[in-house]
Amino acid sequence: ALRDLLMPLYAFQADGRKKQSKQRIVTGMRQVARAVDAGPKVVKLVVISSGLEVQSAGIERCLRGVVEACQRDEVPVLVVAGSRMALGRLLSKRPIPVSMAAVTCTDGAHEAFVRVLSVSKDCPPCRAEDNGVGTA
């Protein structure tokens, strides 16, 4: 279900024909943190790779901040089982390492977004106490 959401949104965003197209997905830890901090209505969903290795205090602080901001703004957080490469393959067909992604606009894949949210309600919540990487 997550693939049905992320791949079309990434394809719409990467389509160079539309000059005024909205940015539907932001990738990377800093960009996701910036989008989450922008306000409660900006981000619809945050996806985090479970293979993210928290090697430094800065990464842990950023990850904890993203999860806490999502909890505050009631933004769903999904932790995807697999490596950063697996999350990159969900976004595009190329193997790009992606630690986290945020969906900012669901235009063109709203039905898939609703399906992902309904499936995610069965998963345990991601908590900041889990260093931002819960079990899902």
N, C-alpha and C positions, 0 to 999 in steps of 0.2 A: 504494500500500500504506500509506503514511503517513497519507493522508486517512482510510482505513478504520480506523486506530487512533485518531487524534486527535479526529475529529468525534464518535464515540459516547462517548468518555470525557468530552469537554467537555459533551455533552448530558446525560449521567448526573449530572455535577457540578452543572450549572445547573438541574436539575430541583428545583423548590422543594417538591415533595410529600414528599420524604424528608428529614426533619430531621436524622437521624443519618447521612447519607451521607458517605462518605469524600471527602477532597479528592484527586482523581485526577490533576489537572494543575495545576502552578503556572506562572505566566507572569511575565515581567519579569526583568531582570538581578539585582536584589537578592533577590527571592524564590527564584530558582533557586540563587543563591549560598548563601543561607541553608539551603535544602533539601539541597544537596550537602554542606555543612559539617556537617549534622546527624548524619551517619553513613553507613557504607557500605551499609546495607540500605534506606535511605529512598528513594533515587532509582533508577529502573530504566532510564531513557533521558533524554538531554538532546538537544534539537533547537535549533540555532542558525541564524539567518537569515544567508545569505551577504551580504546587503545591509546588514549592520550596519556603520556607519561609526565607526571608532575615532578620535574627535576629541580626546579628552583622555586624560591619563595615568591618571585614575581609572577610566575605562571599560576601558582596556587592562589595567590591573591586575586588575580584577574578572573580565574575560573570561579572562585567563591563569590566575587562581586557580580558576575553574570548570573549565577544561580540565585543569589539573594535578590537581585533586581527583578528577575523573572518571577520569583515568589511574591514579591511586593506588588508587582503589576499584574499578577495572575496570568502570566504567559506560560503556556505549556512547555516543558523541557523534556525532550526525548534523548535517551542515551542509547546509541546504536551499538550493538555488539559487533566487534570487529576492529580492524586497524584504521588508521587515518587514511590509508590507501583505499579501503573499502568504502569509506564515506565519500572520498573523492570520486570513486567510480559510480556512486549513486547520483552524484551531481552531473557528471559527464562521462563519456565513454573512455576518456583518457585517465590513466592512473595518476592522479594528482593528490599528494597528501593534504588532507583538510582536517583540521582538529575540531572545528565547529562551524556551523552555518546557521543563519537566521533567515526565516521567511518573512519578508516585509510586505509583500503584495501577493494575493492569491488569484488575481485575475487570470483566467484561462485554465485554472486547475482547482476551482473551488470545491467541486464534488470530491476530488481526491483529498483535499484538505479536511473536509468533514469526515471522510472515511478514516483518515489518520488519527484525528482527534477521538473518534469513537473507539478505535482500537487501543489508543493510548490510555484510555480511562481504566483499562484492566491492568495496566502496569503499575508497579509501586512508584510513588513520587520520588523525584530526585531531591535530595536534601543537601543543604550547605555543609552539614556535619560530615557528609561522605566525601569531603574535599571536592565537591562538585561532580563527582563521578559516582552515581548511585548504581544500583543493579536494576536492570530493566530487561 
